[in-house]
Amino acid sequence: MKTIETVVNVTPERQIIVQLPPDIPAGEYQVVIVLNESVKSDQLVVKNQAKRFEYSDYPVGLVADNFTFRREDLYDR
């Protein structure tokens, strides 16, 4: 089972077109479609993108986009 999350446009004919990733082979599949309320493009949240968390007057977030907490980075090994 594979989960694919995307945003689609429903045509006036009540159809949607979805481009699947290349690792999905051709064939017959059972598909479940869950429709949430329509969203505006400025409301979309891009996953894997660092977001800032505002707490009071102190901005909290990543120090830098390339900053990691890997053991190799922390202990110089």
N, CA, C and O of each residue as an XYZ file, in Angstrom:
308
protein
N       0.844     -1.163      0.000
C       0.000      0.000      0.000
C       0.897      1.236      0.000
O       1.913      1.272      0.694
N       0.524      2.226     -0.765
C       1.278      3.467     -0.863
C       0.299      4.624     -0.710
O      -0.796      4.598     -1.273
N       0.696      5.637      0.053
C      -0.127      6.826      0.235
C       0.483      7.977     -0.544
O       1.675      8.257     -0.418
N      -0.326      8.637     -1.343
C       0.111      9.782     -2.124
C      -0.792     10.948     -1.750
O      -2.011     10.870     -1.899
N      -0.189     12.031     -1.261
C      -0.962     13.211     -0.888
C      -0.664     14.321     -1.886
O       0.498     14.661     -2.110
N      -1.705     14.887     -2.483
C      -1.527     15.922     -3.488
C      -2.750     16.825     -3.506
O      -3.740     16.546     -2.830
N      -2.689     17.878     -4.258
C      -3.827     18.774     -4.467
C      -4.263     18.623     -5.910
O      -3.432     18.625     -6.818
N      -5.571     18.492     -6.126
C      -6.099     18.325     -7.474
C      -7.181     19.364     -7.741
O      -7.768     19.921     -6.814
N      -7.432     19.611     -9.004
C      -8.542     20.463     -9.430
C      -9.635     19.569     -9.972
O      -9.374     18.672    -10.774
N     -10.859     19.813     -9.533
C     -12.009     19.073    -10.041
C     -12.595     19.889    -11.185
O     -12.921     21.064    -11.019
N     -12.724     19.260    -12.338
C     -13.256     19.953    -13.518
C     -14.770     20.112    -13.380
O     -15.385     19.479    -12.521
N     -15.370     20.952    -14.220
C     -16.843     21.081    -14.195
C     -17.548     19.753    -14.481
O     -18.705     19.569    -14.103
N     -16.851     18.825    -15.151
C     -17.425     17.495    -15.424
C     -17.220     16.551    -14.245
O     -17.520     15.361    -14.346
N     -16.711     17.073    -13.125
C     -16.446     16.292    -11.886
C     -15.371     15.232    -12.108
O     -15.488     14.109    -11.620
N     -14.331     15.594    -12.843
C     -13.220     14.689    -13.080
C     -11.941     15.270    -12.490
O     -11.799     16.485    -12.354
N     -11.021     14.388    -12.145
C      -9.698     14.808    -11.698
C      -8.655     14.042    -12.507
O      -8.902     12.920    -12.951
N      -7.500     14.653    -12.693
C      -6.382     13.996    -13.375
C      -5.215     14.009    -12.399
O      -4.861     15.056    -11.857
N      -4.624     12.854    -12.182
C      -3.527     12.727    -11.226
C      -2.320     12.136    -11.934
O      -2.425     11.099    -12.590
N      -1.176     12.790    -11.805
C       0.081     12.262    -12.335
C       0.752     11.475    -11.212
O       1.089     12.037    -10.171
N       0.942     10.191    -11.423
C       1.546      9.342    -10.404
C       3.058      9.318    -10.535
O       3.593      9.570    -11.614
N       3.753      9.014     -9.438
C       5.213      8.924     -9.491
C       5.650      7.800    -10.430
O       4.884      6.869    -10.679
N       6.865      7.880    -10.949
C       7.332      6.877    -11.912
C       7.500      5.479    -11.327
O       7.584      4.512    -12.084
N       7.550      5.343     -9.999
C       7.733      4.010     -9.414
C       6.418      3.231     -9.294
O       6.418      2.118     -8.768
N       5.310      3.785     -9.765
C       4.028      3.083     -9.761
C       3.851      2.411    -11.118
O       3.696      3.100    -12.127
N       3.870      1.079    -11.163
C       3.712      0.393    -12.449
C       2.260      0.445    -12.929
O       1.332      0.591    -12.133
N       2.087      0.323    -14.227
C       0.747      0.294    -14.810
C       0.003     -0.923    -14.290
O       0.610     -1.958    -14.017
N      -1.283     -0.802    -14.156
C      -2.088     -1.926    -13.683
C      -3.355     -1.417    -13.011
O      -3.639     -0.219    -13.003
N      -4.100     -2.345    -12.455
C      -5.359     -2.022    -11.790
C      -5.124     -1.929    -10.290
O      -4.477     -2.797     -9.703
N      -5.646     -0.883     -9.673
C      -5.454     -0.640     -8.239
C      -6.777     -0.266     -7.594
O      -7.668      0.272     -8.251
N      -6.899     -0.548     -6.321
C      -8.005     -0.020     -5.534
C      -7.552      1.339     -5.014
O      -6.472      1.454     -4.434
N      -8.372      2.367     -5.217
C      -8.005      3.730     -4.845
C      -9.064      4.282     -3.902
O     -10.262      4.097     -4.119
N      -8.612      4.961     -2.851
C      -9.511      5.639     -1.924
C      -9.265      7.138     -2.071
O      -8.126      7.595     -1.976
N     -10.321      7.896     -2.300
C     -10.197      9.342     -2.468
C     -10.875     10.014     -1.279
O     -12.047      9.764     -0.998
N     -10.128     10.865     -0.588
C     -10.663     11.632      0.532
C     -10.655     13.092      0.120
O      -9.603     13.636     -0.213
N     -11.807     13.728      0.139
C     -11.902     15.126     -0.271
C     -12.042     16.008      0.963
O     -12.997     15.872      1.728
N     -11.083     16.915      1.150
C     -11.179     17.942      2.172
C     -11.758     19.188      1.530
O     -11.889     19.261      0.308
N     -12.101     20.160      2.346
C     -12.585     21.421      1.788
C     -11.532     21.996      0.859
O     -10.340     21.743      1.030
N     -11.970     22.766     -0.121
C     -11.009     23.335     -1.060
C     -10.097     24.309     -0.322
O     -10.521     24.996      0.606
N      -8.844     24.355     -0.749
C      -7.859     25.225     -0.126
C      -7.334     26.211     -1.149
O      -7.266     25.909     -2.340
N      -6.964     27.384     -0.680
C      -6.336     28.370     -1.547
C      -4.855     28.063     -1.611
O      -4.304     27.473     -0.682
N      -4.204     28.452     -2.689
C      -2.790     28.124     -2.864
C      -1.930     28.712     -1.763
O      -0.882     28.148     -1.448
N      -2.339     29.843     -1.157
C      -1.534     30.418     -0.087
C      -1.726     29.688      1.238
O      -1.011     29.969      2.200
N      -2.687     28.748      1.308
C      -2.919     27.974      2.516
C      -2.185     26.635      2.490
O      -2.149     25.933      3.501
N      -1.602     26.274      1.349
C      -0.938     24.986      1.235
C       0.324     24.966      2.077
O       1.072     25.943      2.113
N       0.558     23.858      2.751
C       1.760     23.698      3.560
C       2.692     22.762      2.825
O       2.310     21.643      2.481
N       3.898     23.202      2.585
C       4.888     22.375      1.919
C       5.622     21.589      2.988
O       6.252     22.162      3.877
N       5.534     20.270      2.893
C       6.224     19.434      3.865
C       7.720     19.470      3.619
O       8.171     19.818      2.528
N       8.475     19.115      4.623
C       9.935     19.114      4.578
C      10.497     20.521      4.399
O      11.636     20.676      3.957
N       9.741     21.516      4.724
C      10.229     22.882      4.659
C      10.204     23.426      6.083
O       9.173     23.380      6.754
N      11.335     23.938      6.536
C      11.434     24.441      7.900
C      10.496     25.624      8.083
O      10.491     26.561      7.284
N       9.705     25.566      9.145
C       8.796     26.651      9.454
C       9.226     27.279     10.768
O       9.713     26.586     11.661
N       9.048     28.584     10.889
C       9.383     29.268     12.114
C       8.201     29.195     13.064
O       7.045     29.314     12.657
N       8.510     28.999     14.326
C       7.502     28.962     15.370
C       7.631     30.245     16.179
O       8.667     30.489     16.797
N       6.606     31.048     16.178
C       6.656     32.310     16.902
C       6.108     32.088     18.313
O       4.971     31.649     18.489
N       6.922     32.392     19.298
C       6.514     32.299     20.681
C       6.783     33.650     21.314
O       7.931     34.042     21.522
N       5.724     34.341     21.610
C       5.846     35.668     22.198
C       6.699     36.553     21.294
O       6.419     36.658     20.100
N       7.723     37.187     21.835
C       8.579     38.072     21.052
C       9.849     37.376     20.588
O      10.713     38.014     19.986
N       9.979     36.090     20.854
C      11.217     35.387     20.557
C      10.997     34.403     19.411
O      10.316     33.394     19.596
N      11.564     34.676     18.221
C      11.410     33.716     17.121
C      12.202     32.442     17.403
O      13.377     32.496     17.767
N      11.556     31.319     17.235
C      12.187     30.027     17.483
C      12.157     29.242     16.180
O      11.135     29.215     15.495
N      13.265     28.608     15.836
C      13.308     27.811     14.620
C      14.702     27.261     14.433
O      15.509     27.284     15.362
N      14.997     26.768     13.245
C      16.317     26.246     12.967
C      17.333     27.373     12.927
O      17.023     28.482     12.491
N      18.533     27.091     13.379
C      19.598     28.089     13.340
C      19.927     28.423     11.895
O      20.059     29.592     11.530
N      20.056     27.404     11.087
C      20.305     27.560      9.658
C      19.720     26.349      8.943
O      19.542     25.291      9.546
N      19.425     26.506      7.663
C      18.838     25.410      6.901
C      19.753     24.197      6.818
O      19.268     23.068      6.737
N      21.063     24.403      6.837
C      22.001     23.292      6.706
C      22.491     22.779      8.059
O      23.394     21.943      8.097
N      21.934     23.245      9.152
C      22.346     22.815     10.483
C      21.681     21.484     10.813
O      20.466     21.342     10.679
N      22.478     20.511     11.245
C      21.933     19.199     11.587
C      22.396     18.794     12.978
O      23.293     19.410     13.554
N      21.782     17.767     13.499
C      22.167     17.228     14.794
C      22.700     15.804     14.654
O      22.509     14.976     15.545
N      23.360     15.522     13.552
C      23.936     14.195     13.365
C      25.108     14.013     14.316
O      25.817     14.969     14.630
N      25.304     12.800     14.764
C      26.392     12.497     15.694
C      27.744     12.924     15.113
O      28.589     13.466     15.826
N      27.940     12.678     13.817
C      29.204     13.034     13.185
C      29.446     14.548     13.232
O      30.582     15.001     13.374
N      28.379     15.308     13.112
C      28.513     16.762     13.149
C      28.753     17.284     14.565
O      29.468     18.266     14.764
N      28.146     16.613     15.544
C      28.273     17.079     16.933
C      29.616     16.728     17.553
O      30.161     17.517     18.326
N      30.159     15.556     17.229
C      31.353     15.061     17.913
C      32.585     15.004     17.032
O      33.590     14.433     17.454
N      32.563     15.562     15.837
C      33.720     15.590     14.946
C      34.345     14.230     14.725
O      35.566     14.097     14.796
N      33.546     13.226     14.463
C      34.075     11.884     14.209
C      33.936     11.533     12.781
O      34.327     10.439     12.374
